Amino acid sequence: MPNFRLFTCCLALWSAALVSGPCQADAVIPTADIPNAADSPLLKRYEGAFIVSYTRHDYAELDIPLSPLKPSATADERDGRNNRVYRPEQAETAAGTLTRLAYVLPADRSPLEVLRNYQDEVTAAGGSVAFECKLDACGGDPHRASEGGGGKMSLTQHFFYDSDLKDKAFSNGACALTSRINDQRFFAARIPRGDATAWLAVQTYQLNGNTYCKALNGRTIAIVHALEPKARDRKMVAVQADDMRKAIDQDGSISLYGIYFDTAAATLKPESAPTLKEIAALLSAQPDLALLVVGHTDSQGQYDYNVRLSERRAQAVKTALVSQYGIAAGRLTPAGAGMMAPVATNTTEEGRAKNRRVALVRAH
């Protein structure tokens, strides 16, 4: 009989095992952190909690909701999972060293209790809560974590999708971040760090696990996004006019990453000025040069929406070059390629960052 039960277990998990290897064990109550994981220096953990998922980016953006998620003004806008897109009407986009941690809390700890303890730590560090919400008042689907499609985006999916996870199938981390959820709570907070500001976004919920996640069913999960301020390394961004000329002469085009927009917006950020200045210098040095200014996006969002967004961003670059640098409008033709010409995978944040770019293409 024991052998028959083992066979039945493996048969039930056969489909997933085809891509993840031999029959996997179910999730278990953790007794230690996963390897190479550590708490953020911004926020210590709740006593008795263990890290089950961990990612760290030396420099990345975090889009922090400061109001509930609302349906997109474009009624047919969908994300890559065919979910109705939801966004906060107010948000803060910050960049720096970004750490995302997922903790499994001890038994009988509610999402509210855990959230309040984290808020106490923020206050003790001299910080302040900028936004707080609970249950369906947060907006989107309050019972979905990072997985699922064909409905509403969730608060978790505002930050990441299950396809972004590096956790192995059937692991505690995958279980904690992809299962159905109840009693969702969230807050975003600022913490002063010298002359700069650090950000925390903390989401807690009760896991509604099934199949391989049954061991964690009813446990509280805490997702902590910790953004520490850090100056951006500009070595590969500030492309000089002469380097642009050489690339266009040799390849017919160049991709630029020093032009910045807020998420889902087409307004140029002030940090774009050095790159715009070099484009203007290139055009001033070559009076006969005409360029296509082509905007590119990653694959998040619907095709038509991304094409329109990339075209609006390309138009914003043209408008700035004409109005601020005196370039003749006839020398610049804006175009939007959306997600059509990726230069890297769209399954990771690093790859999507490479795909979000503005390209200059010789027009004739």
Buried (B, 14 or more C-beta within 10 A) or exposed (E): EEEEEEEEBEEEBEEBBEEBEEBBEBBEEBEEBBEEBEBBEBBEBBEEBBBBBBBBBEEBBBBBBEBBBEBBEEEEBBBBBEBBBBBBEEBBBBBBBBBBBBBBBBEEBBBEBBBEBBBEBBEEBEBEBBBBBBBEEBBBBBBBBBBBBEBBBBBBBBBBBBEBBEBEBBBBBBBBBBBBBEBBBBBBBBBEBEEEBBBBBBBBBBBBBEEBBEBBBEBBBBBBBBBBBBEEEEEEBEBEBEEBBEBBEEEEBBBBBBBBBBEBEBEBEEBBBBBBBBBBBBBEEBEEBBBBBBBBBBBBBBEEBBBBBBBBBBBBBBBBBBEEBEBEEEBBBBBBBBBEEBEEEBEEBEBBBBBBBBBBBBEE
